[in-house]
Amino acid sequence: MTNQFKEKFLTHVRTLQDQITQEMQRLDPSLKLIEDQWQRNDHAGQPGGGGRTRAFTGEIFENAGVNTSCVFGKIDPVFASKLQGTGDEMWAAGISLILHPRNPRVPTVHANFRMIEQGSKVWFGGGADLTPFYPHEDDFRHFHGTWKKAAGEHYAAMKKECDQYFVNQHRDGEMRGIGGLFFDGYNSGNMEADFAMVTELSKQFIPSYFPLVEKRVNEDFTAEDEDFQLHRRGRYVEFNLLHDRGTLFGLKTNGRVDSILISLPARCKFTYQYAPAVGSPHAKMLSYYRPQQWA
């Protein structure tokens, strides 16, 4: 029975990858796509699956990645002992995406949804979070409201986990964005119900985010807006390289490095003791990178 759901999940994330790609191309006709089919060997040197990476550059989306993968086989026993399952063999499939818009009035977004089997245990994980650079509070309410409606009774716990996870703890607990929802190790004991919940959640990415792109993409922006965007992208890099579990998981399971690090922005900036102008929209935005109720 598990194999049936594994096949269905892989088909689902590949279909979702196509749908997201089509929506990006609709919004940004200038978009250039590099598609790369890659393969990997497992820890024992045997064929262990691979993935389909899609890297984008364009006028609206400065750089983006929308990737799917399905990997399996032996894994490093030391790493295996840190996971939730049993034994040193695993199967994992999922979709992972990051979109870095050029206009700083348009938020950056990240999402991923995955299914993992290790030995006798199977679990789901994923979520979506928004990293805005300008205090358009109604955008934040739309994003969170979409996920709250979809997640229902699970929203509060998933939002809390997101608020606690996408955080640069070395920056005094500063979140990298304004959150969303996140879950990991999810297994209620009812595979059919879990599969239905996670796939339904994943379908909410398109309505949660792309209306914000259409709404903001033609807004004028200032040099100060762009400077703040590049500064916050630097914080994004810090999180992804220091704390992100997905980055570590990909590297520890012999994933393809360029596909893993596609989450990094094309441009970012590190400024010593950065401080926006007092009373500016950017100073206000800094106050929002803490847990708040948006839905």
Buried (B, 14 or more C-beta within 10 A) or exposed (E): EEEEBBEEBBEBBBBBBBBBBEBBBEBBEEBEBEEBEBEBBBBEEEEBBBBBBBBBBBBBBBBBBBBBBBBBBBBBEEBBEEBBBEBBBBBBBBBBBBBBBBBBBBBBBBBBBBBBBBBEBBBBBBBBBBBBBBBBEEBBBBBBBBBBEBBEEBBBEBBBBBBBBBBBEEEEEBBBBBBBBBBBEBEEEEBEEBBEBBBEBBBBBBEBBBBBBEBBBEEEBEEBBBBBBBBBBBBBBBBBEEBBEBBEBBBBBBBBEEBBBBBBBEEBBEEEEBEBEEEBBBBEBBEBBEBBEBB
